[in-house]
Amino acid sequence: MLTVLSAPGSPGASATALYLAAAWAESGREVLFVEADPAGGTLSHRLGMQFTPGSASFLAADAAFGAADLVEHSQDVLYDTLHVMPSTANPTGAEHTVARFAAHAEALRDVSESGMATVIDGGRATAESLGSPLVLYAAAAVVVTRAGDPQGLDFLQSLGSAAASGDAPKLRVVTIGESPWTASQWQQNCGLSFSGSIVESPDVQSDLSALAKRNKRRVRRWRQSLDALGATLLAHAAPERGSPRPAQPAVEPPSAAQPAPAAAPAPPTPAPTPPPPPPTLTVASGPAPSGSFRDWAERLHRPQATYHPAAENRGTAHNSGTG
């Protein structure tokens, strides 16, 4: 499995990856090309095709990450052996696609070892993309940079320092245009392996039309450089079965001699708070009112008037005196 990335400020990685895949397919080899750029896919627009069937339809079908299902959800472009899986142009959908394919990177590596050359277009090289399983499980990860671009060279030198310290995977470099350094100088200056250069040509577009001009003088040198690079990288796109992969961390079963740690004691349950006492109704003291209990209760709950037992007694005595 070959994963192709672009250095900052160096467009052309996607076209390089696509032309490599097409050159291998032209020779009769089965090739799977997966667009996995988290920034969004451009293949469907570039090649004048729909984005489905592709990675979106593959994930929607919940298909297995095997060669047959991957080819079923791809589109044959230019040759019936070049199976292209375009991605959606929407960045949110593209990020979801990349995450799902990254989770099955080991299965994609299995596909590449089954004889089907597998090329992953990973978009721009960033700290996140370089740590993706699509890079870690690849037989080789190639960073494409434009020759003489200082931004790209600075980036590759920082990658070489990180790789030497064990913080990044081993990477290879491809330049568009004549390389400023030899292979030994790349190794000395950046600590990276140099795979080759592709000659720049204004007649080469990103729509694969240049492959139909193989014998034209203006693209002949470009095509020769593409074939030379393809011969170098094919062994990574279709590695031999059982070739080295990233070491997986060993999961040790718990030892019988070591008891499991005791569970922490549960926190004490707080005592329930008693409900507040019900409000009490206080009645002013005084002699019992005359009349029935019903009359007294009605006067007690009547908001407009205030009941005074002594006044009622006085009124009763006055009435009895004048009767």
KALINBEL-V890697 format. One record per run of one state. SS is the DSSP state (H for helix, E for strand, L for the rest). FROM is the first residue (numbers start at 0). TO is the last residue. Records with the same first field share a line. If there is no record, write none. Layout:
SS->FROM-TO, FROM-TO
This chain:
L->0-0, 6-11, 26-29, 35-41, 47-53, 60-65, 72-73, 76-80, 85-89, 103-103, 113-115, 124-125, 130-131, 136-138, 146-148, 164-169, 176-181, 190-191, 198-207, 213-215, 237-291, 300-307, 322-322
E->1-5, 30-34, 74-75, 81-84, 116-123, 139-145, 170-175, 192-197
H->12-25, 42-46, 54-59, 66-71, 90-102, 104-112, 126-129, 132-135, 149-163, 182-189, 208-212, 216-236, 292-299, 308-321
